[in-house]
């Protein structure tokens, strides 16, 4: 569904496969929010766009990608872009309370300093991850 891909992507994530490949498509994946599962690698092939749907009923603190409280999770996507410009102030990524998390190559657009939540994380690696806010590119530092 080009208007709302949430249920399709979430069902694929919930399948529990060890490595889920999310393909590039003709247009963005428009989602309300996605929740990872423990022990899974999310691999984004090419320049995949994950875009927050414009919906005022979704609270700003609900992450576009929620990996909080999980362990042994990996997100790989040299070129994947998470975009919340349609939902200003929305949290893009939460890894709060997680263990052994690795995020590689992701770009977070429309992301201010509060857009990535990392409270209480153990053994978390961010490699070549950037965030863009107000047209400026910022490295992700913790």
Kinemage of the C-alpha trace (Angstrom):
@kinemage 1
@onewidth
@group {chain A} dominant
@subgroup {mainchain}
@vectorlist {calphas} color= white
{ca unk a 1} P 0.000 0.000 0.000
{ca unk a 2} L 1.808 3.173 -1.120
{ca unk a 3} L -0.169 5.345 1.335
{ca unk a 4} L 0.530 3.225 4.429
{ca unk a 5} L 3.014 0.351 4.348
{ca unk a 6} L 3.101 -0.115 8.129
{ca unk a 7} L 1.226 -3.413 8.387
{ca unk a 8} L 3.222 -5.036 5.560
{ca unk a 9} L 6.650 -4.066 6.897
{ca unk a 10} L 5.668 -4.823 10.502
{ca unk a 11} L 4.388 -8.282 9.517
{ca unk a 12} L 7.719 -8.999 7.808
{ca unk a 13} L 9.622 -7.855 10.913
{ca unk a 14} L 7.345 -9.882 13.209
{ca unk a 15} L 8.027 -13.023 11.161
{ca unk a 16} L 11.226 -13.319 13.206
{ca unk a 17} L 13.537 -14.126 10.299
{ca unk a 18} L 17.159 -13.623 11.381
{ca unk a 19} L 17.852 -11.241 8.462
{ca unk a 20} L 15.123 -9.206 6.810
{ca unk a 21} L 15.954 -7.415 3.559
{ca unk a 22} L 13.844 -4.351 2.821
{ca unk a 23} L 14.027 -3.549 -0.868
{ca unk a 24} L 14.201 -0.306 -2.742
{ca unk a 25} L 10.866 0.452 -4.396
{ca unk a 26} L 9.322 3.099 -6.641
{ca unk a 27} L 8.616 5.612 -3.904
{ca unk a 28} L 8.974 5.694 -0.149
{ca unk a 29} L 7.742 3.240 2.452
{ca unk a 30} L 5.186 5.429 4.290
{ca unk a 31} L 4.742 4.127 7.831
{ca unk a 32} L 3.189 5.063 11.154
{ca unk a 33} L 6.074 3.449 13.032
{ca unk a 34} L 7.927 0.139 13.122
{ca unk a 35} L 8.969 -2.023 16.090
{ca unk a 36} L 11.980 -4.334 15.836
{ca unk a 37} L 12.327 -7.786 17.357
{ca unk a 38} L 15.285 -9.265 19.275
{ca unk a 39} L 18.018 -11.091 17.390
{ca unk a 40} L 17.176 -9.662 13.977
{ca unk a 41} L 19.147 -7.827 11.328
{ca unk a 42} L 17.217 -5.285 9.268
{ca unk a 43} L 19.062 -4.880 5.998
{ca unk a 44} L 17.992 -2.007 3.751
{ca unk a 45} L 18.968 -2.557 0.138
{ca unk a 46} L 19.944 0.595 -1.736
{ca unk a 47} L 18.552 4.051 -1.046
{ca unk a 48} L 15.369 2.994 0.709
{ca unk a 49} L 13.193 5.810 2.093
{ca unk a 50} L 11.258 5.161 5.316
{ca unk a 51} L 8.927 8.126 5.751
{ca unk a 52} L 6.718 9.015 8.716
{ca unk a 53} L 3.129 9.386 7.591
{ca unk a 54} L 1.536 12.700 8.369
{ca unk a 55} L -0.984 11.801 11.049
{ca unk a 56} L -1.684 14.164 13.954
{ca unk a 57} L -3.045 11.289 16.057
{ca unk a 58} L 0.437 9.702 16.307
{ca unk a 59} L 2.270 11.154 19.332
{ca unk a 60} L 5.682 12.748 18.730
{ca unk a 61} L 7.323 10.408 21.278
{ca unk a 62} L 6.326 7.311 19.258
{ca unk a 63} L 9.485 6.424 17.304
{ca unk a 64} L 9.515 5.939 13.579
{ca unk a 65} L 11.777 2.935 14.345
{ca unk a 66} L 11.561 1.493 17.850
{ca unk a 67} L 14.366 -0.841 18.888
{ca unk a 68} L 14.065 -0.063 22.600
{ca unk a 69} L 14.458 -2.845 25.142
{ca unk a 70} L 15.799 -5.281 22.541
{ca unk a 71} L 19.033 -7.239 22.353
{ca unk a 72} L 21.227 -8.419 19.497
{ca unk a 73} L 19.704 -6.128 16.874
{ca unk a 74} L 21.445 -4.848 13.781
{ca unk a 75} L 20.317 -2.233 11.271
{ca unk a 76} L 22.405 -2.025 8.105
{ca unk a 77} L 21.599 0.358 5.321
{ca unk a 78} L 24.243 2.410 3.592
{ca unk a 79} L 21.806 4.718 1.866
{ca unk a 80} L 18.652 4.102 3.909
{ca unk a 81} L 16.944 7.322 4.912
{ca unk a 82} L 14.499 7.700 7.806
{ca unk a 83} L 12.512 10.874 7.282
{ca unk a 84} L 10.181 12.675 9.689
{ca unk a 85} L 9.884 16.012 7.888
{ca unk a 86} L 6.132 15.258 7.580
{ca unk a 87} L 5.967 14.853 11.366
{ca unk a 88} L 8.054 17.620 12.983
{ca unk a 89} L 9.419 16.841 16.444
{ca unk a 90} L 8.820 13.096 16.066
{ca unk a 91} L 11.353 10.682 17.542
{ca unk a 92} L 13.026 8.808 14.687
{ca unk a 93} L 14.917 6.072 16.486
{ca unk a 94} L 14.802 4.680 19.991
{ca unk a 95} L 17.298 2.126 21.272
{ca unk a 96} L 16.648 2.973 24.944
{ca unk a 97} L 17.372 0.087 27.296
{ca unk a 98} L 18.754 -2.121 24.520
{ca unk a 99} L 21.821 -4.370 24.534
{ca unk a 100} L 24.207 -5.213 21.699
{ca unk a 101} L 22.747 -2.932 19.043
{ca unk a 102} L 24.585 -1.992 15.852
{ca unk a 103} L 23.374 0.726 13.462
{ca unk a 104} L 25.376 1.175 10.258
{ca unk a 105} L 25.028 3.662 7.430
{ca unk a 106} L 21.607 5.101 8.232
{ca unk a 107} L 20.573 8.702 7.606
{ca unk a 108} L 17.962 10.415 9.744
{ca unk a 109} L 16.374 13.437 8.040
{ca unk a 110} L 14.351 16.084 9.849
{ca unk a 111} L 15.998 14.890 13.051
{ca unk a 112} L 16.848 17.331 15.803
{ca unk a 113} L 19.016 16.417 18.813
{ca unk a 114} L 16.049 14.721 20.528
{ca unk a 115} L 15.231 12.557 17.490
{ca unk a 116} L 17.454 9.652 18.541
{ca unk a 117} L 16.913 8.188 22.030
{ca unk a 118} L 19.745 6.114 23.529
{ca unk a 119} L 19.113 6.112 27.298
{ca unk a 120} L 20.386 3.082 29.219
{ca unk a 121} L 21.986 1.340 26.232
{ca unk a 122} L 24.728 -1.277 26.673
{ca unk a 123} L 27.126 -2.157 23.856
{ca unk a 124} L 25.673 0.042 21.134
{ca unk a 125} L 27.599 0.922 17.958
{ca unk a 126} L 26.681 3.665 15.491
{ca unk a 127} L 28.853 3.563 12.354
{ca unk a 128} L 28.532 6.127 9.559
{ca unk a 129} L 25.192 7.353 10.893
{ca unk a 130} L 24.133 10.946 10.250
{ca unk a 131} L 21.202 13.146 11.068
{ca unk a 132} L 19.990 16.167 9.142
{ca unk a 133} L 18.026 19.010 10.655
{ca unk a 134} L 17.313 22.414 9.175
{ca unk a 135} L 19.224 21.524 6.025
{ca unk a 136} L 22.441 20.834 7.968
{ca unk a 137} L 24.123 17.457 8.303
{ca unk a 138} L 25.301 16.391 11.771
{ca unk a 139} L 27.199 13.263 12.846
{ca unk a 140} L 25.471 11.206 15.509
{ca unk a 141} L 27.520 11.472 18.711
{ca unk a 142} L 26.874 10.099 22.188
